[in-house]
């Protein structure tokens, strides 16, 4: 029996048990009282949820265009498959771990919403600001989906598909859900510290950046990287298409985090756009300043860095500071990429320099420019102190926890492909498919 069969057969049993439980276990889905909800808020949050979902296929194109020809399909599928895997995990227990009844400020009770029990159209008293709880859960699910997908750029072109599936299950349950509880649950300890993470700068981007860094180190360098071969993106139009989809979807990511059709959503919508525009132009100017020709790849990466950086403060900072955050994050991430390229670190698609560092810059800048409590807006240094402390806590937890999870995954199934499969490309070795035309 092959290793694939050994993993697939118990997976089928799990799916069969899930099907039986979902179909026949008693579940309670409370209905909202008639005329108790705001139609405009529901409409906007439905749209926002769809926009955030679109970001994951957008990320697939963004990453898929950056790898070599033999790894396009595998790289894109690593993002796309998260839509399936994480959705079922979220239904069973993920939503409970992130937003269930608080246990010590660090995790939710897995029994609270187990298999979406007690999740219906009725609002929750503390979650979702008067939205149907099931809509709040669906919106938050899309964040849980894209976070492990972001990590894949750190170990692109060398990970075994089954090992990847196991790892993202572990990451979602043991890293993402606790972080979401810490920062976004009213009883989470970061929330009680007053830490500001409007739409996932810490929970999504910093965590993905540190997990990608741990993965690049734990899995090791690609053979081509060891041989000193330059990495050349195979399909720049894919990258541009992916960037456009991400930018479009990010309006749901950030403006949707206002949890309604309100003034804060409008503010987050506009700050998101300004930060990305400023970061895109900054990256291209920096390329020119170093004697390079301004590149489409640079414009795309710069735009995404700006989106990452404004995420934690999108609903908290004014429009001018949003532009400053985009420019600052683009400059710092550009420098981080240059520095990384002088080391032996093989973070294939620069996840840590862009998402990790961009998220860090945005998180700290939020503490400086937040309209309420920011250091530069008369709030004093308290918020900045808590953000610095949070950075240390989240960085250690995410990097160390991810490192352990990579090691555990490797004990279950070798997480890295062999040298022959890596040379031929993961499209054929892992999926038996080929990209016939770029």
matplotlib code that plots the C-alpha trace (Angstrom):
import matplotlib.pyplot as plt

x = [0.0, 1.4, 1.8, -1.0, -3.4, -2.4, -3.3, -6.3, -8.2, -8.4, -9.3, -12.3, -13.3, -13.1, -15.2, -17.8, -18.1, -18.4, -21.1, -23.1, -22.6, -23.6, -26.7, -28.0, -26.7, -29.2, -28.2, -29.8, -29.7, -31.5, -33.5, -33.5, -36.7, -38.6, -37.4, -34.7, -31.7, -30.5, -30.8, -28.0, -25.5, -26.4, -26.0, -22.6, -21.3, -22.5, -20.6, -17.6, -17.6, -17.6, -14.8, -12.6, -13.2, -12.1, -8.8, -7.7, -8.0, -6.3, -3.5, -3.2, -2.6, -0.3, 1.9, 1.4, 2.9, 6.0, 7.3, 8.9, 7.0, 7.0, 5.3, 2.5, -0.4, 0.9, 1.5, -1.9, -3.6, -1.9, -3.9, -7.1, -7.3, -7.5, -11.0, -12.0, -9.9, -10.2, -13.9, -14.7, -12.3, -14.1, -17.5, -16.5, -14.4, -12.4, -15.1, -15.6, -11.8, -11.6, -14.9, -16.4, -16.9, -13.6, -11.2, -8.6, -8.4, -6.4, -8.9, -12.5, -14.4, -14.6, -18.1, -19.7, -20.3, -19.3, -20.4, -22.1, -24.5, -26.1, -25.1, -28.0, -29.5, -30.0, -27.3, -24.9, -24.9, -21.2, -20.0, -20.7, -22.4, -26.0, -25.3, -26.6, -24.1, -23.8, -22.9, -20.2, -18.9, -18.8, -17.0, -14.4, -14.0, -12.6, -9.8, -9.0, -8.8, -6.4, -3.9, -2.4, -2.5, -0.3, 2.3, 2.9, 5.1, 7.8, 8.3, 7.1, 8.5, 9.6, 6.7, 4.8, 1.1, -0.1, 2.3, 1.0, -2.6, -1.6, 0.3, -2.4, -4.9, -2.4, -1.7, -5.3, -6.2, -3.2, -1.9, -4.6, -7.6, -5.8, -4.5, -8.0, -9.3, -6.6, -7.1, -10.8, -12.8, -14.0, -12.4, -9.1, -6.1, -4.8, -8.3, -8.3, -4.9, -6.4, -4.3, -5.7, -5.9, -8.8, -8.7, -5.8, -2.4, -1.4, -3.7, -3.3, -0.2, 2.3, 1.4, 1.7, 5.0, 6.6, 5.1, 6.6, 10.0, 9.9, 8.9, 11.7, 14.2, 12.6, 12.1, 15.4, 16.6, 15.7, 18.3, 18.3, 18.8, 21.8, 23.2, 22.9, 20.4, 18.5, 14.7, 12.8, 9.0, 7.3, 4.2, 4.1, 0.5, -0.6, 1.0, -0.7, -4.1, -3.6, -2.7, -5.8, -8.0, -6.3, -6.7, -10.4, -11.0, -9.1, -11.9, -14.1, -11.2, -10.7, -14.0, -16.0, -14.2, -16.3, -19.1, -21.7, -22.5, -21.3, -18.8, -15.9, -16.4, -16.1, -13.0, -11.4, -12.3, -10.5, -7.4, -6.9, -6.8, -4.5, -2.0, -1.8, -1.4, 1.4, 3.2, 3.1, 4.6, 7.2, 8.4, 8.9, 10.8, 13.1, 13.8, 14.7, 16.8, 18.9, 19.5, 16.9, 14.1, 10.7, 9.1, 5.5, 6.6, 7.7, 4.5, 2.5, 4.5, 4.5, 0.7, 0.3, 2.7, 0.6, -2.5, -0.9, 0.4, -2.8, -4.8, -4.3, -5.2, -7.6, -10.5, -8.5, -6.2, -6.9, -6.3, -3.0, -1.4, -2.6, -0.5, 2.5, 2.0, 2.0, 5.2, 7.0, 6.0, 7.0, 10.4, 11.0, 9.8, 11.9, 14.9, 14.0, 13.9, 17.3, 18.7, 17.2, 18.7, 22.1, 21.6, 21.0, 17.4, 15.2, 11.8, 10.9, 8.3, 9.4, 6.5, 8.3, 9.9, 6.5, 3.7, 5.6, 7.6, 4.7, 2.4, 4.8, 5.2, 1.5, 0.9, 3.4, 2.3, -1.3, -0.1, 1.5, -1.4, -4.6, -7.1, -7.8, -4.9, -2.1, 1.3, 1.2, -2.5, -2.2, -2.7, 0.6, 2.9, 0.7, -0.7, 2.7, 4.0, 1.3, 1.8, 5.5, 4.8, 2.2, 4.7, 7.1, 4.4, 2.9, 6.3, 7.6, 4.3, 3.9, 7.5, 8.1, 4.7, 4.9, 8.4, 7.1, 4.2, 6.5, 8.5, 5.3, 4.0, 7.3, 6.9, 3.6, 4.6, 7.9, 7.1, 9.6, 9.6, 12.7, 15.4, 14.0, 10.5, 11.8, 13.9, 10.9, 8.5, 5.6, 3.0, 3.8, 5.2, 2.4, -0.6, 0.2, -0.7, 1.3, 1.1, 1.3, 1.4, 2.5]
y = [0.0, 3.4, 6.2, 8.2, 5.3, 5.0, 8.6, 8.7, 5.8, 7.1, 10.5, 8.9, 7.4, 10.9, 12.4, 9.6, 10.2, 13.9, 13.3, 11.2, 13.6, 16.6, 14.9, 13.2, 14.7, 17.1, 20.7, 23.9, 26.9, 29.9, 32.1, 35.9, 37.6, 39.1, 42.6, 42.5, 42.9, 45.7, 44.7, 47.1, 45.5, 42.0, 42.9, 44.5, 41.6, 39.1, 41.0, 41.4, 37.7, 36.9, 39.4, 37.9, 34.4, 35.8, 36.7, 33.1, 32.4, 35.7, 34.6, 31.4, 33.5, 35.8, 33.0, 30.7, 33.3, 33.6, 30.0, 28.1, 26.3, 22.9, 24.2, 26.4, 24.0, 22.7, 26.2, 27.4, 24.3, 24.8, 28.0, 26.7, 23.5, 25.6, 26.6, 23.0, 21.8, 24.8, 25.2, 21.8, 22.3, 25.6, 23.9, 21.1, 22.9, 25.9, 28.5, 27.3, 27.4, 31.0, 32.4, 30.0, 30.6, 31.9, 29.6, 31.7, 34.4, 32.1, 29.7, 29.1, 26.2, 23.6, 22.6, 26.0, 25.9, 22.3, 21.4, 24.8, 23.9, 27.1, 29.0, 30.4, 33.7, 35.0, 37.5, 36.6, 39.0, 39.8, 38.6, 40.2, 43.5, 42.5, 40.4, 36.8, 34.7, 32.3, 35.3, 36.4, 32.8, 32.7, 36.0, 34.9, 31.6, 33.4, 34.8, 31.4, 30.1, 32.5, 32.6, 29.1, 29.7, 32.8, 30.6, 28.4, 31.0, 30.4, 26.7, 26.8, 24.2, 21.6, 20.5, 17.2, 17.8, 15.4, 16.9, 20.3, 19.3, 17.9, 21.0, 23.4, 21.5, 21.7, 25.3, 26.3, 24.5, 25.2, 28.6, 30.5, 29.8, 30.8, 34.0, 34.9, 34.3, 36.4, 39.4, 39.3, 37.6, 40.1, 38.0, 37.3, 38.7, 40.8, 42.3, 43.2, 44.7, 47.1, 45.8, 47.1, 44.6, 45.8, 43.2, 40.7, 42.4, 40.3, 37.3, 36.8, 38.5, 38.4, 34.9, 33.8, 35.6, 33.9, 30.5, 30.8, 31.8, 28.7, 26.6, 27.8, 27.0, 23.7, 22.2, 23.5, 25.2, 24.1, 22.4, 25.3, 27.7, 25.7, 25.7, 29.5, 29.6, 32.8, 32.5, 33.7, 34.1, 32.2, 34.2, 37.9, 38.3, 35.8, 37.9, 41.1, 39.3, 37.9, 41.4, 42.8, 40.2, 40.6, 44.4, 44.1, 41.4, 43.4, 45.9, 43.2, 42.1, 45.5, 47.4, 44.3, 44.2, 47.2, 44.5, 46.7, 49.3, 52.2, 55.1, 53.0, 50.7, 53.7, 54.9, 51.4, 51.2, 54.5, 54.0, 50.5, 52.0, 54.9, 52.7, 50.2, 52.9, 54.6, 51.4, 50.3, 53.6, 53.5, 50.0, 51.0, 54.2, 52.2, 49.8, 52.8, 54.3, 51.1, 51.3, 48.7, 49.2, 49.6, 46.2, 44.8, 42.3, 45.2, 47.1, 44.0, 43.1, 46.8, 47.0, 43.9, 45.1, 48.3, 46.2, 44.1, 47.1, 49.0, 46.0, 46.3, 50.0, 50.4, 51.5, 53.3, 55.7, 58.7, 59.0, 60.9, 58.4, 55.6, 56.9, 57.3, 53.7, 52.5, 54.3, 53.3, 49.6, 49.4, 50.9, 48.6, 45.5, 46.4, 46.6, 43.3, 41.6, 43.0, 41.8, 38.4, 38.0, 38.4, 35.5, 31.8, 31.9, 30.3, 32.0, 31.3, 34.1, 36.5, 35.8, 37.0, 40.1, 41.2, 39.8, 39.4, 42.6, 44.5, 43.3, 44.3, 47.8, 48.2, 46.9, 49.3, 52.2, 51.6, 52.3, 55.6, 56.9, 55.5, 58.3, 57.2, 56.2, 56.6, 58.1, 60.8, 61.6, 62.5, 59.0, 58.5, 55.5, 52.9, 51.5, 51.3, 49.4, 46.8, 46.4, 45.8, 43.2, 41.6, 41.4, 39.5, 37.2, 36.5, 36.1, 33.6, 31.7, 31.5, 30.8, 28.3, 26.7, 26.4, 24.9, 22.2, 21.5, 21.1, 18.5, 16.7, 16.7, 15.3, 12.3, 11.5, 11.9, 13.2, 16.8, 17.4, 15.8, 13.8, 15.3, 13.7, 15.0, 18.5, 18.5, 17.4, 19.8, 19.2, 19.5, 16.1, 14.4, 15.4, 15.8, 14.2, 17.4, 19.9, 23.5, 23.2, 27.0, 29.8]
z = [0.0, -1.0, 1.5, -0.3, 0.2, 3.9, 4.4, 2.1, 3.6, 7.2, 5.7, 4.0, 7.3, 8.9, 6.1, 6.4, 10.2, 9.6, 7.0, 9.5, 12.3, 10.2, 8.9, 12.0, 15.2, 16.8, 16.2, 17.4, 15.0, 16.7, 14.3, 14.5, 15.5, 12.6, 11.6, 14.3, 11.9, 9.6, 6.0, 4.9, 7.4, 6.3, 2.6, 3.1, 5.2, 2.7, 0.0, 2.3, 3.0, -0.7, -1.3, 1.3, -0.2, -3.6, -2.1, -1.8, -5.5, -6.0, -3.8, -5.8, -9.0, -7.1, -5.9, -8.9, -11.2, -9.1, -9.1, -11.9, -14.6, -12.9, -9.8, -10.9, -10.4, -7.1, -5.7, -6.8, -5.4, -2.0, -1.7, -3.3, -1.2, 2.0, 1.0, 1.5, 4.4, 6.7, 6.0, 7.4, 10.4, 11.1, 11.0, 13.4, 16.0, 14.7, 15.2, 18.8, 19.5, 18.2, 19.4, 21.8, 25.5, 26.9, 28.8, 30.6, 27.9, 25.6, 23.8, 23.2, 24.6, 21.8, 22.9, 22.5, 18.7, 18.0, 14.5, 14.3, 17.1, 18.5, 15.3, 13.4, 12.1, 15.7, 16.8, 19.6, 22.6, 22.2, 18.8, 15.5, 16.5, 15.8, 12.8, 12.3, 14.2, 11.2, 9.0, 11.5, 11.5, 7.7, 7.5, 10.1, 8.3, 5.2, 7.3, 8.7, 5.1, 3.7, 6.6, 6.0, 2.3, 2.8, 4.5, 1.4, -0.3, 2.4, 1.4, -2.2, -4.7, -2.1, 0.1, -0.1, -0.7, 2.0, 4.5, 3.7, 4.3, 7.7, 8.6, 7.8, 10.0, 12.9, 12.2, 12.1, 15.3, 17.4, 16.1, 14.2, 16.4, 19.7, 18.1, 16.8, 20.3, 21.9, 19.7, 18.6, 21.3, 24.0, 26.7, 24.9, 26.7, 23.8, 23.4, 27.1, 26.8, 24.3, 21.4, 18.0, 15.2, 13.0, 10.3, 10.9, 10.8, 13.8, 13.6, 9.9, 8.4, 11.3, 12.1, 8.5, 8.2, 11.2, 10.3, 6.8, 8.3, 10.5, 7.5, 5.3, 8.1, 9.1, 5.6, 4.3, 1.1, -2.4, -4.5, -7.0, -4.1, -2.8, -6.3, -6.5, -9.4, -9.6, -9.0, -12.1, -11.9, -14.7, -15.3, -14.5, -15.8, -13.2, -10.5, -11.8, -12.0, -8.5, -7.2, -8.7, -7.1, -3.8, -3.9, -4.8, -2.2, 0.5, 0.6, 2.1, 4.3, 5.9, 5.4, 6.2, 9.6, 10.6, 10.9, 9.2, 6.6, 8.7, 8.8, 10.0, 7.0, 4.7, 6.5, 6.3, 2.6, 1.8, 4.0, 2.4, -1.1, -0.2, 1.6, -1.2, -3.9, -1.9, -1.3, -4.9, -6.1, -3.3, -4.3, -7.9, -7.0, -4.7, -7.6, -9.8, -7.0, -6.9, -10.7, -11.6, -14.2, -12.5, -12.7, -12.8, -10.2, -7.9, -8.4, -7.5, -4.5, -3.3, -3.6, -1.5, 1.2, 1.5, 1.9, 4.6, 6.5, 6.7, 7.8, 11.5, 11.5, 8.6, 10.7, 13.3, 11.4, 9.2, 5.4, 5.6, 8.1, 5.9, 3.0, 5.4, 6.6, 3.0, 2.1, 5.3, 5.1, 1.4, 2.2, 5.2, 3.4, 0.3, 2.6, 4.2, 0.8, -0.2, 3.1, 2.8, -0.6, 1.0, 3.3, 2.8, 3.9, 1.3, 1.8, -1.8, -2.3, 0.4, 2.8, 5.9, 4.4, 2.9, 5.0, 8.3, 8.2, 6.5, 9.2, 12.0, 10.5, 10.2, 13.8, 15.3, 13.1, 14.3, 17.8, 16.6, 14.4, 15.9, 16.2, 19.7, 21.9, 19.3, 20.4, 17.8, 18.4, 22.1, 23.5, 25.2, 24.9, 26.6, 23.3, 21.8, 24.8, 24.5, 20.8, 21.3, 24.0, 21.7, 18.9, 21.1, 22.4, 19.0, 17.3, 19.8, 19.9, 16.1, 15.2, 17.9, 17.6, 13.9, 14.1, 16.4, 14.1, 11.1, 13.1, 14.2, 10.6, 9.4, 11.9, 10.3, 6.7, 5.3, 4.7, 2.0, -1.5, -2.5, -4.8, -7.9, -7.4, -6.6, -9.8, -12.0, -10.2, -7.9, -10.6, -12.0, -8.9, -6.5, -8.9, -12.2, -14.0, -16.1, -17.1, -20.9, -21.6, -19.3]

ax = plt.figure().add_subplot(projection="3d")
ax.plot(x, y, z, "-o")
ax.set_aspect("equal")
plt.show()
